Amino acid sequence: MADQGAVFRPAKKRARAATLFFRGSIVISALVATVNLWQFRLWGRMGGEIAVSPLEAEISDGASQLLAVVDVALFVGTGISFLTWFHRVRANLPALGIADARWSPGWAVGWWFVPIMSLFRPFQVAAEIWRASDPAATAVDWRERPLTPLLGWWWALFVFSTIAGQLSFRLSMRAGDNSTAEFMQSLALVDAASAAIDLVGAWLAIRVIAEIERRQTERSRLLAFT
């Protein structure tokens, strides 16, 4: 039975905003991967002493810098929109009949910013939300409800993205005017792989949002008739 003092507040608007940002991230990630593969080829030509026109190099660098700015802006927007949605769906659990979830709505957001813990605790919160939002769950057995592999793949891609991003950052800090063509090729390849991981991760995040939204909406409707 739902907590009589709790009110279910639909998160559809927040879900739409987060989904829109993730879709933008998919587009930008695809462009970033494409530009980095292009740069990989350019550095390969330079390493093989094949001429690269100044215009081609300039366009490549310009596109890379522009996409980097847009990518950062999207990252911030995506993070804010996703976390506001995440907070709302966690806050809805008492209204959905689950009052004993381990982590509060505040910590559902806070764990994302705690070093080390951010690598696994937000997944545990997401798993609680998933189970507690199950339309068939009860206040007694909700912790035993099954998880979907979708959550595991989404989180694995998030962790891989974090690792790839750190590797890319460390390599870029070592890059300089004296860097070899082979080194710059490696950097471009890592950046392309990181963008590809981000793309797939964003697609999985959209699916996670849609499924949790569906489950909470259905559960709230069922409780309204009990």
C-alpha positions as CSV (number, residue, x, y, z in Angstrom):
1,M,0.0,0.0,0.0
2,A,1.3,3.5,-0.9
3,D,2.2,5.9,1.8
4,Q,-0.9,8.0,2.3
5,G,1.2,11.1,2.9
6,A,3.3,10.7,-0.2
7,V,2.3,12.0,-3.6
8,F,3.3,10.5,-6.9
9,R,4.8,13.2,-9.1
10,P,5.2,12.1,-12.7
11,A,8.7,12.5,-14.1
12,K,7.7,12.6,-17.7
13,K,8.9,16.1,-18.4
14,R,12.2,15.4,-16.8
15,A,12.5,12.2,-18.7
16,R,11.8,13.9,-22.0
17,A,14.5,16.6,-21.2
18,A,17.1,13.9,-20.3
19,T,16.2,11.9,-23.4
20,L,16.6,14.9,-25.6
21,F,20.0,15.6,-24.2
22,F,21.1,12.0,-24.6
23,R,19.9,12.0,-28.2
24,G,22.0,15.1,-28.8
25,S,24.9,13.2,-27.2
26,I,24.5,10.4,-29.6
27,V,24.7,12.7,-32.6
28,I,27.7,14.6,-31.2
29,S,29.5,11.3,-30.2
30,A,29.0,10.0,-33.8
31,L,30.5,13.2,-35.2
32,V,33.4,13.1,-32.7
33,A,34.2,9.5,-33.6
34,T,34.1,10.4,-37.3
35,V,36.4,13.4,-36.9
36,N,38.9,11.4,-34.8
37,L,39.0,8.6,-37.4
38,W,39.6,11.3,-40.0
39,Q,42.5,12.6,-37.9
40,F,43.8,9.1,-37.4
41,R,44.1,8.8,-41.2
42,L,45.7,12.3,-41.5
43,W,48.3,11.4,-38.9
44,G,48.9,8.1,-40.7
45,R,49.5,10.0,-43.9
46,M,51.9,12.4,-42.2
47,G,53.7,9.4,-40.6
48,G,54.1,7.9,-44.1
49,E,55.3,11.2,-45.4
50,I,52.3,11.7,-47.6
51,A,51.3,15.3,-48.1
52,V,48.4,16.8,-46.1
53,S,47.1,20.1,-47.3
54,P,47.1,23.0,-44.7
55,L,43.4,23.5,-45.4
56,E,42.5,19.9,-44.7
57,A,44.5,20.0,-41.4
58,E,42.9,23.3,-40.4
59,I,39.3,22.0,-41.1
60,S,40.1,18.9,-39.1
61,D,41.4,20.8,-36.1
62,G,38.5,23.3,-36.3
63,A,35.9,20.6,-36.4
64,S,37.5,18.9,-33.4
65,Q,37.6,22.0,-31.3
66,L,34.0,23.0,-32.1
67,L,32.8,19.5,-31.3
68,A,34.7,19.5,-28.0
69,V,32.9,22.7,-26.9
70,V,29.5,21.3,-27.9
71,D,30.3,18.0,-26.2
72,V,31.1,19.7,-22.9
73,A,27.9,21.7,-23.1
74,L,25.9,18.6,-23.8
75,F,27.7,16.7,-21.0
76,V,26.6,19.4,-18.5
77,G,23.0,19.6,-19.8
78,T,22.7,15.8,-19.9
79,G,24.1,15.4,-16.3
80,I,21.7,18.0,-14.9
81,S,18.6,16.7,-16.7
82,F,19.4,13.1,-15.9
83,L,20.1,13.7,-12.2
84,T,16.9,15.7,-11.7
85,W,15.0,12.9,-13.3
86,F,16.8,10.3,-11.2
87,H,16.0,12.3,-8.0
88,R,12.3,12.4,-8.9
89,V,11.9,8.7,-9.7
90,R,13.6,7.8,-6.4
91,A,11.4,10.3,-4.5
92,N,8.4,8.6,-6.0
93,L,9.0,5.3,-4.3
94,P,7.0,6.0,-1.1
95,A,4.0,7.0,-3.2
96,L,4.4,3.7,-5.0
97,G,4.3,1.7,-1.8
98,I,8.0,1.3,-1.1
99,A,9.1,3.3,2.0
100,D,12.2,1.3,3.0
101,A,14.6,1.9,0.1
102,R,18.1,2.1,1.4
103,W,19.2,5.5,-0.1
104,S,17.4,8.8,0.1
105,P,16.6,10.9,-3.0
106,G,19.4,13.2,-2.0
107,W,21.9,10.4,-1.9
108,A,20.5,9.1,-5.2
109,V,22.1,12.2,-6.7
110,G,25.0,12.6,-4.2
111,W,26.6,9.3,-4.8
112,W,27.5,10.3,-8.4
113,F,29.9,12.9,-7.0
114,V,31.7,10.7,-4.4
115,P,35.1,9.4,-5.7
116,I,35.3,5.6,-5.9
117,M,31.7,5.2,-4.7
118,S,30.5,6.7,-7.9
119,L,31.7,3.7,-9.8
120,F,29.1,1.4,-8.2
121,R,26.8,3.1,-5.7
122,P,24.6,4.9,-8.3
123,F,24.1,1.5,-10.0
124,Q,22.8,0.1,-6.7
125,V,20.4,3.0,-6.4
126,A,19.2,2.4,-9.9
127,A,18.7,-1.3,-9.2
128,E,16.6,-0.3,-6.1
129,I,14.5,2.0,-8.2
130,W,14.1,-0.6,-10.9
131,R,12.9,-3.3,-8.4
132,A,10.7,-0.9,-6.4
133,S,9.0,0.3,-9.6
134,D,8.1,-3.2,-10.7
135,P,4.2,-3.2,-11.0
136,A,4.1,-6.7,-9.5
137,A,6.3,-5.9,-6.5
138,T,5.0,-5.8,-3.0
139,A,6.3,-4.0,0.1
140,V,7.5,-7.4,1.3
141,D,9.2,-8.9,-1.8
142,W,10.3,-5.9,-3.8
143,R,14.0,-6.5,-3.1
144,E,13.8,-9.9,-4.7
145,R,12.3,-8.7,-7.9
146,P,14.5,-9.5,-11.0
147,L,16.8,-7.0,-12.7
148,T,17.1,-6.6,-16.4
149,P,20.5,-7.1,-18.2
150,L,19.8,-3.6,-19.6
151,L,20.9,-2.0,-16.3
152,G,24.1,-4.0,-16.2
153,W,25.0,-3.1,-19.8
154,W,24.2,0.6,-19.2
155,W,26.4,0.8,-16.1
156,A,29.2,-1.2,-17.8
157,L,29.3,1.3,-20.6
158,F,29.3,4.2,-18.1
159,V,32.3,2.7,-16.3
160,F,34.1,2.0,-19.6
161,S,33.3,5.6,-20.7
162,T,34.9,7.0,-17.5
163,I,38.0,4.9,-18.0
164,A,38.3,5.8,-21.7
165,G,37.8,9.5,-20.9
166,Q,40.6,9.4,-18.3
167,L,42.9,7.6,-20.7
168,S,42.2,10.2,-23.4
169,F,42.8,13.0,-21.0
170,R,46.1,11.6,-19.8
171,L,47.3,11.0,-23.4
172,S,46.2,14.6,-24.5
173,M,48.3,16.0,-21.6
174,R,51.3,14.3,-23.0
175,A,50.7,15.6,-26.6
176,G,52.9,18.4,-27.8
177,D,54.7,19.8,-30.8
178,N,57.3,17.1,-30.6
179,S,54.7,14.2,-30.5
180,T,55.2,11.6,-33.1
181,A,52.6,10.8,-35.8
182,E,52.2,7.4,-34.2
183,F,51.4,8.9,-30.8
184,M,48.9,11.3,-32.3
185,Q,47.3,8.4,-34.2
186,S,47.0,6.5,-30.9
187,L,45.3,9.5,-29.3
188,A,42.9,9.9,-32.1
189,L,42.0,6.2,-32.0
190,V,41.4,6.3,-28.2
191,D,39.2,9.4,-28.7
192,A,37.2,7.7,-31.4
193,A,36.7,4.6,-29.2
194,S,35.7,6.8,-26.3
195,A,33.1,8.5,-28.4
196,A,31.7,5.2,-29.7
197,I,31.3,4.0,-26.1
198,D,29.6,7.2,-25.2
199,L,27.2,6.8,-28.1
200,V,26.1,3.3,-27.1
201,G,26.0,4.3,-23.4
202,A,23.6,7.2,-24.3
203,W,21.4,4.9,-26.3
204,L,21.2,2.5,-23.3
205,A,20.5,5.4,-20.9
206,I,17.5,6.4,-23.1
207,R,16.2,2.8,-22.8
208,V,16.7,2.8,-19.0
209,I,14.8,6.0,-18.6
210,A,11.9,4.8,-20.8
211,E,11.6,1.5,-19.0
212,I,11.6,3.0,-15.5
213,E,9.1,5.6,-16.6
214,R,6.9,2.9,-17.9
215,R,7.1,0.8,-14.8
216,Q,6.4,3.7,-12.4
217,T,3.5,4.9,-14.5
218,E,1.9,1.4,-14.6
219,R,2.5,0.8,-10.9
220,S,0.9,4.1,-9.9
221,R,-2.1,3.2,-12.0
222,L,-2.4,-0.2,-10.4
223,L,-2.2,1.3,-6.9
224,A,-4.8,3.9,-7.7
225,F,-7.3,1.0,-8.1
226,T,-6.4,-0.9,-4.9
